Amino acid sequence: MSADYPVMLAAVVIDSTNGGLRITEGANTSVTSIPAGTYFLRGDGVADDLLLAIKTAMETNTAPRVSVNTYTVAVAWSTSPAAPSAVITITRATGADTFGVLWADALTTFDQALVGFVASDTVNASAKTSTLSPSCVWVSPEIYVEAEEDEEDDAYVQRARSGVVRGGDRGGPYETLRISFQLMEERRVKAARIAADVARAFDRFRRQLVRGRQFELHFGTISSGTTLAALSSSTERGAGWHLSPDSVDGFRAERLRPGLPLYAWSLELWAHV
């Protein structure tokens, strides 16, 4: 088993009601919109990357836009339970106008918690950095114990009184994945243990998935210290997942030893099709 750290990215669905961003560039303040679609906070710059969608919205503001600024929107992943699971940074790449996203403005309908921002940015030339864990991601502080693919069939077998056996196949095979965690530090497990940044905890992230929401599962590797290398299609396992009914019914992480703030649990995942 390689030293891979599970990272889960919940699907973010943008429509006409929740994609608005009010931004200030220079002396001009206006509203732009993230295009409708389903995104994942991957940071790899492909079409369904949420960070690319934010960058594009900021650069194509037409309400009206007078600035020629361009931007870089990047993510840094951390496995440290003492730090946010990811930090988003918006940097002015070209142009000379000051800028800021007015995250707390009523006309910003995009949920800033998805990218870890709280208050409106100060309008200046400096990079803007998130302060909390993005609510649409969860990063494991440890490597996984197991991640095993299985198959399930929706089939039946019955035996008649005569002893004749008959069966049928209603569907399948269906791909499933069993993934298990151990030695999980409590600040990445229970929101009650990290009140200052509840999105860091798995029990809070899991709430987004209990109604069948799709998520991506990546296995990241350490680039330095507690920082993970960039995520991409090469780090993803499968083509998307959903929690199984057993994993939806409840979350009961097991404390490994009395008084020890480390937990273990397992999940069953169903493949997205």
Rosetta blueprint (number, residue, H / E / L):
1 M L
2 S L
3 A L
4 D L
5 Y E
6 P E
7 V E
8 M E
9 L E
10 A E
11 A L
12 V E
13 V E
14 I E
15 D L
16 S L
17 T L
18 N L
19 G L
20 G E
21 L E
22 R E
23 I E
24 T E
25 E E
26 G L
27 A L
28 N E
29 T E
30 S E
31 V E
32 T E
33 S E
34 I L
35 P L
36 A L
37 G E
38 T E
39 Y E
40 F E
41 L L
42 R L
43 G L
44 D L
45 G L
46 V L
47 A L
48 D L
49 D E
50 L H
51 L H
52 L H
53 A H
54 I H
55 K H
56 T H
57 A H
58 M H
59 E H
60 T L
61 N L
62 T L
63 A L
64 P L
65 R L
66 V L
67 S L
68 V L
69 N L
70 T E
71 Y E
72 T E
73 V E
74 A E
75 V E
76 A E
77 W E
78 S E
79 T L
80 S L
81 P L
82 A L
83 A L
84 P L
85 S L
86 A E
87 V E
88 I E
89 T E
90 I E
91 T E
92 R E
93 A E
94 T E
95 G L
96 A L
97 D L
98 T L
99 F E
100 G E
101 V E
102 L L
103 W L
104 A L
105 D L
106 A L
107 L L
108 T L
109 T L
110 F L
111 D L
112 Q H
113 A H
114 L H
115 V H
116 G L
117 F L
118 V L
119 A L
120 S L
121 D L
122 T L
123 V L
124 N E
125 A L
126 S L
127 A L
128 K E
129 T E
130 S L
131 T L
132 L L
133 S L
134 P L
135 S L
136 C L
137 V E
138 W E
139 V E
140 S L
141 P L
142 E L
143 I L
144 Y L
145 V L
146 E E
147 A E
148 E E
149 E E
150 D E
151 E E
152 E E
153 D E
154 D E
155 A E
156 Y E
157 V E
158 Q E
159 R E
160 A L
161 R L
162 S L
163 G L
164 V L
165 V E
166 R E
167 G E
168 G E
169 D E
170 R E
171 G E
172 G E
173 P E
174 Y E
175 E E
176 T E
177 L E
178 R E
179 I E
180 S E
181 F E
182 Q E
183 L E
184 M E
185 E E
186 E H
187 R H
188 R H
189 V L
190 K L
191 A H
192 A H
193 R H
194 I L
195 A H
196 A H
197 D H
198 V H
199 A H
200 R H
201 A L
202 F H
203 D H
204 R H
205 F H
206 R H
207 R L
208 Q L
209 L L
210 V L
211 R L
212 G L
213 R L
214 Q L
215 F E
216 E E
217 L E
218 H E
219 F E
220 G E
221 T L
222 I E
223 S E
224 S E
225 G L
226 T L
227 T E
228 L E
229 A L
230 A L
231 L L
232 S L
233 S H
234 S H
235 T H
236 E E
237 R E
238 G E
239 A E
240 G E
241 W E
242 H E
243 L E
244 S L
245 P H
246 D H
247 S H
248 V H
249 D L
250 G L
251 F L
252 R L
253 A L
254 E E
255 R E
256 L L
257 R L
258 P L
259 G L
260 L L
261 P L
262 L E
263 Y E
264 A E
265 W E
266 S E
267 L E
268 E E
269 L E
270 W E
271 A E
272 H L
273 V L
